[in-house]
Amino acid sequence: MVQTTNRFFDEVARLMNDAAGVAQGVRREFETLFRSQAERMLRDLDIVQREEFEAVKDMARLAREENEALKARIAALEARLAGTSSPDEGSGAATPGADPGGG
């Protein structure tokens, strides 16, 4: 009787393990299906993906930093130009793109 009971419990345990494996497989399939449907809906809505958003965010940050550096450089150049120019030189030297050689 003990041998039969143990075999019965072993079979029940094996069936439960198999059922748990099948349940996990179904869950994975459902998650994959749900994810693909969600991605398709998001693509149809033309929503930006996280990676693209982060890339553009980094580009904007770099552009702001470069803009601030250029502002500081322009301010320093203008200050130096204002400090070295004499009042009788006129405004021709401060005109951007002016060609003193005439050519």
C-alpha positions in Angstrom: 0.0 0.0 0.0 2.8 2.4 0.8 4.5 1.8 -2.5 1.3 2.5 -4.4 0.6 5.7 -2.4 4.2 7.0 -3.1 3.8 6.3 -6.8 0.5 8.0 -6.9 1.9 11.1 -5.2 4.9 11.0 -7.5 2.6 11.0 -10.5 0.5 13.9 -9.1 3.7 15.9 -8.4 4.9 15.3 -11.9 1.6 16.4 -13.4 1.6 19.5 -11.2 5.1 20.3 -12.4 4.1 19.8 -16.0 1.0 22.0 -15.4 3.1 24.7 -13.9 5.5 24.6 -16.9 2.5 24.9 -19.3 1.1 27.8 -17.2 4.5 29.6 -17.4 4.6 29.0 -21.2 1.1 30.4 -21.6 2.0 33.4 -19.5 5.1 34.1 -21.6 3.1 33.8 -24.8 0.4 36.2 -23.4 3.1 38.7 -22.4 4.7 38.5 -25.8 1.4 39.0 -27.6 0.4 41.8 -25.3 3.7 43.6 -25.7 3.6 43.3 -29.5 0.0 44.6 -29.6 1.0 47.5 -27.3 4.0 48.4 -29.4 1.9 48.3 -32.6 -0.7 50.6 -31.0 2.1 53.0 -29.8 3.6 53.0 -33.3 0.1 53.8 -34.8 -0.2 56.7 -32.3 3.2 58.0 -33.4 4.6 58.1 -29.9 8.4 58.5 -29.4 10.3 55.6 -28.0 12.3 56.1 -24.8 15.7 55.7 -26.6 14.8 58.3 -29.2 13.6 60.7 -26.5 16.8 60.2 -24.4 19.0 60.8 -27.6 17.2 64.1 -28.4 17.3 65.1 -24.8 21.1 64.7 -24.8 21.4 66.5 -28.1 19.4 69.5 -26.6 21.6 69.5 -23.5 24.8 69.6 -25.6 23.3 72.4 -27.7 22.4 74.4 -24.7 25.9 73.9 -23.2 27.5 74.9 -26.5 25.2 78.0 -26.7 26.2 79.1 -23.2 29.9 78.6 -24.1 29.5 80.7 -27.3 27.6 83.4 -25.3 30.5 83.6 -22.9 33.1 83.7 -25.7 31.2 86.5 -27.5 30.9 88.5 -24.3 34.6 88.1 -23.7 35.5 89.1 -27.2 33.1 92.1 -27.0 34.7 93.1 -23.7 38.2 92.8 -25.2 37.2 94.7 -28.3 35.6 97.5 -26.2 38.7 97.7 -24.1 41.1 98.0 -27.0 39.2 100.2 -29.4 39.8 103.9 -29.3 37.0 106.4 -29.8 38.3 107.8 -33.1 38.5 104.4 -34.9 34.8 104.4 -35.7 32.4 101.5 -36.0 34.0 99.8 -39.0 36.3 97.6 -37.0 33.5 96.2 -34.9 31.3 95.3 -38.0 31.2 91.5 -38.4 32.3 90.4 -41.9 33.9 93.7 -42.8 36.9 93.3 -45.1 39.4 96.1 -44.5 41.4 94.9 -47.6 38.5 95.8 -49.9 38.3 92.5 -51.6 
